[in-house]
């Protein structure tokens, strides 16, 4: 395995493991096994921020490695199609489970948008970093382009208030751009010797998308079965 991809896969694996912990904690509260809410607890709110940041920077790093030297149109369109289908699956699935708070623009939707426009920035890493800083500045100035979602809520029947997962362009395109910038300078310096243990961990990162899609149905099934047996 190429050492650069090994490190990136380990980086993704960290994000996946933290995500599994976060979502299991969320599910425990949903099924009333615990009173700790990941929505209200400052610890869990901060952990979610870390997790999404890890995922988005990993997207930026991947985009740099994939498109900095050459642009493969077929690979690009195939990836977009896969991500679009997966994002749609998340929306449809959450619509049936959480009809009032379904996910219309979550992590995978943001990854889709980042993959759509991110390749434009891979050959201008310094501009990427600058735009990333500007996006964070807009965020801290409380310019969140929330009006865009407000305009779409009525015609698209989006949830009027809370949604189970919201990852808007501002600020979450910023870590994508920072990931591009970081990989521009680090891609020749990320040297890590492959070992059986590291390869096992990297396996998680290489299959992060499928894990993202299936882990919640598995958690829900297990906790539903546990709840049924306890009753």
C-alpha positions as CSV (number, residue, x, y, z in Angstrom):
1,X,0.0,0.0,0.0
2,X,1.3,3.5,-0.8
3,X,2.4,5.1,2.4
4,X,0.5,8.3,1.5
5,X,-2.8,6.4,1.2
6,X,-2.0,4.4,4.3
7,X,-1.9,7.5,6.4
8,X,-5.0,8.9,4.8
9,X,-6.8,5.7,5.4
10,X,-5.7,5.7,9.0
11,X,-6.9,9.3,9.3
12,X,-10.3,8.3,7.9
13,X,-10.4,5.3,10.2
14,X,-10.0,7.6,13.2
15,X,-13.0,9.7,11.9
16,X,-15.0,6.5,11.5
17,X,-14.3,5.1,14.9
18,X,-15.2,8.4,16.6
19,X,-18.4,8.5,14.4
20,X,-19.4,5.0,15.6
21,X,-19.0,6.1,19.2
22,X,-21.0,9.3,18.7
23,X,-23.8,7.6,16.9
24,X,-24.0,4.8,19.4
25,X,-24.3,7.3,22.2
26,X,-27.0,9.1,20.2
27,X,-28.9,5.8,19.7
28,X,-28.6,4.9,23.4
29,X,-30.4,8.2,24.2
30,X,-32.9,7.7,21.4
31,X,-33.9,4.3,22.8
32,X,-33.9,5.7,26.4
33,X,-31.0,3.7,27.7
34,X,-29.3,6.9,28.9
35,X,-30.4,10.4,29.6
36,X,-27.3,12.0,28.0
37,X,-28.2,13.7,24.8
38,X,-25.6,14.2,22.1
39,X,-27.7,17.2,20.9
40,X,-27.5,19.1,24.2
41,X,-24.2,17.9,25.8
42,X,-21.3,20.3,25.1
43,X,-18.9,17.3,25.0
44,X,-20.8,15.5,22.3
45,X,-21.4,18.7,20.3
46,X,-17.6,19.3,20.2
47,X,-16.9,15.7,19.4
48,X,-19.3,16.0,16.4
49,X,-17.4,19.1,15.2
50,X,-14.1,17.1,15.4
51,X,-15.6,14.2,13.5
52,X,-17.0,16.3,10.7
53,X,-13.8,18.2,10.5
54,X,-11.8,15.0,10.1
55,X,-14.1,13.7,7.4
56,X,-14.0,17.0,5.4
57,X,-10.3,17.5,5.6
58,X,-9.9,13.8,4.5
59,X,-12.1,14.7,1.5
60,X,-9.8,17.6,0.6
61,X,-6.7,15.4,0.9
62,X,-8.3,12.7,-1.3
63,X,-9.2,15.3,-3.9
64,X,-5.7,16.5,-4.1
65,X,-4.2,13.1,-4.5
66,X,-6.8,12.2,-7.1
67,X,-6.8,15.3,-9.3
68,X,-3.7,17.4,-8.7
69,X,-1.6,15.8,-11.4
70,X,-4.4,14.7,-13.9
71,X,-8.1,14.9,-14.1
72,X,-9.9,11.6,-14.9
73,X,-13.4,12.6,-16.1
74,X,-14.7,9.0,-15.9
75,X,-13.4,8.5,-12.4
76,X,-14.8,11.9,-11.4
77,X,-18.3,11.2,-12.7
78,X,-18.4,7.7,-11.3
79,X,-17.5,9.0,-7.8
80,X,-20.2,11.7,-8.1
81,X,-22.8,9.2,-9.1
82,X,-21.9,6.9,-6.2
83,X,-22.0,9.8,-3.7
84,X,-25.2,11.2,-5.1
85,X,-26.9,7.8,-4.7
86,X,-25.6,7.3,-1.2
87,X,-26.7,10.8,-0.1
88,X,-30.2,10.1,-1.6
89,X,-30.3,6.8,0.4
90,X,-29.6,8.7,3.6
91,X,-32.4,11.2,2.8
92,X,-34.9,8.6,2.0
93,X,-33.9,6.4,4.9
94,X,-34.1,9.2,7.5
95,X,-37.4,10.4,6.0
96,X,-39.1,7.1,7.0
97,X,-37.4,6.9,10.4
98,X,-37.5,10.6,11.3
99,X,-40.3,12.1,9.0
100,X,-40.2,15.4,10.9
101,X,-36.4,15.8,11.1
102,X,-35.1,13.9,8.1
103,X,-31.6,14.6,6.7
104,X,-31.7,16.8,3.6
105,X,-28.1,18.1,3.7
106,X,-25.9,16.0,5.9
107,X,-22.4,14.8,5.8
108,X,-22.7,12.8,2.5
109,X,-24.5,15.7,0.8
110,X,-21.7,18.0,1.8
111,X,-19.1,15.4,0.6
112,X,-21.0,15.3,-2.8
113,X,-20.8,19.1,-3.2
114,X,-17.2,19.1,-2.1
115,X,-16.3,16.4,-4.6
116,X,-18.3,18.3,-7.3
117,X,-16.4,21.6,-6.9
118,X,-13.3,20.7,-4.9
119,X,-11.2,19.6,-8.0
120,X,-11.3,23.3,-9.1
121,X,-9.0,24.1,-6.2
122,X,-6.5,21.3,-6.1
123,X,-4.0,23.1,-8.4
124,X,-4.3,26.4,-6.5
125,X,-3.6,25.3,-2.9
126,X,-2.8,28.8,-1.6
127,X,-6.0,30.2,-3.0
128,X,-7.8,27.2,-1.4
129,X,-6.4,28.1,2.0
130,X,-7.3,31.8,1.6
131,X,-10.9,30.9,0.6
132,X,-11.1,28.5,3.5
133,X,-10.1,31.3,5.9
134,X,-12.7,33.6,4.3
135,X,-15.4,30.9,4.7
136,X,-14.6,30.6,8.4
137,X,-14.7,34.4,8.7
138,X,-18.2,34.4,7.2
139,X,-19.2,31.7,9.6
140,X,-18.0,33.6,12.6
141,X,-19.7,36.7,11.3
142,X,-22.9,34.6,11.4
143,X,-23.3,34.6,7.6
144,X,-24.4,31.0,7.2
145,X,-26.4,31.2,3.8
146,X,-29.3,29.8,5.9
147,X,-31.6,31.9,3.8
148,X,-31.0,29.4,1.0
149,X,-32.4,26.6,3.0
150,X,-35.2,28.8,4.2
151,X,-36.3,29.5,0.6
152,X,-36.3,25.8,-0.2
153,X,-38.1,24.5,2.9
154,X,-41.6,25.2,1.6
155,X,-41.3,24.0,-2.1
156,X,-39.2,20.9,-1.1
157,X,-41.1,20.2,2.1
158,X,-37.9,20.3,4.2
159,X,-38.1,20.0,8.0
160,X,-39.2,23.4,9.3
161,X,-36.9,23.2,12.4
162,X,-34.4,20.7,13.6
163,X,-32.9,18.1,11.2
164,X,-31.0,15.0,12.3
165,X,-27.8,16.1,10.5
166,X,-27.0,19.5,8.9
167,X,-23.6,20.1,7.3
168,X,-23.9,23.4,5.3
169,X,-21.4,24.8,2.9
170,X,-20.5,27.5,5.4
171,X,-18.4,26.6,7.3
172,X,-17.8,22.9,6.2
173,X,-16.3,23.6,2.8
174,X,-13.4,25.3,4.7
175,X,-11.8,22.1,6.1
176,X,-12.1,20.6,2.6
177,X,-10.0,23.4,1.3
178,X,-7.6,23.2,4.2
179,X,-7.2,19.5,3.4
180,X,-6.2,20.3,-0.2
181,X,-3.7,22.9,1.1
182,X,-2.2,20.4,3.7
183,X,-1.8,17.6,1.2
184,X,-0.1,19.9,-1.3
185,X,2.7,20.3,1.2
186,X,2.7,17.0,3.0
187,X,2.1,14.4,0.2
188,X,5.8,13.8,-0.2
189,X,6.5,13.8,3.5
190,X,3.8,11.4,4.8
191,X,5.9,8.3,5.1
192,X,4.6,5.4,7.2
193,X,5.8,1.8,7.1
194,X,3.0,-0.7,6.5
195,X,2.4,-3.3,9.1
196,X,-0.3,-5.9,9.6
197,X,-1.9,-4.0,12.5
198,X,-1.9,-0.7,10.6
199,X,-3.3,-2.3,7.5
200,X,-6.2,-3.7,9.6
201,X,-7.0,-0.2,10.9
202,X,-6.6,1.2,7.4
203,X,-9.2,-1.2,6.2
204,X,-11.7,0.8,8.2
205,X,-10.7,4.0,6.4
206,X,-10.7,2.4,3.0
207,X,-14.3,1.3,3.5
208,X,-15.6,4.4,5.3
209,X,-18.4,5.0,2.9
210,X,-20.0,1.6,3.3
211,X,-19.5,1.7,7.1
212,X,-21.2,5.1,7.1
213,X,-24.2,3.7,5.3
214,X,-24.7,0.5,7.3
215,X,-23.7,1.2,10.8
216,X,-26.9,3.1,11.9
217,X,-29.3,0.4,10.6
218,X,-27.2,-2.2,12.5
219,X,-27.2,-0.1,15.7
220,X,-30.9,0.5,15.4
221,X,-31.6,-3.2,14.8
222,X,-29.5,-4.3,17.8
223,X,-31.0,-1.7,20.2
224,X,-34.5,-2.4,19.0
225,X,-34.0,-6.1,19.6
226,X,-32.5,-5.3,23.1
227,X,-35.4,-3.1,23.9
228,X,-37.9,-5.7,22.8
229,X,-36.3,-8.4,24.9
230,X,-36.0,-6.2,28.0
231,X,-39.7,-5.4,27.8
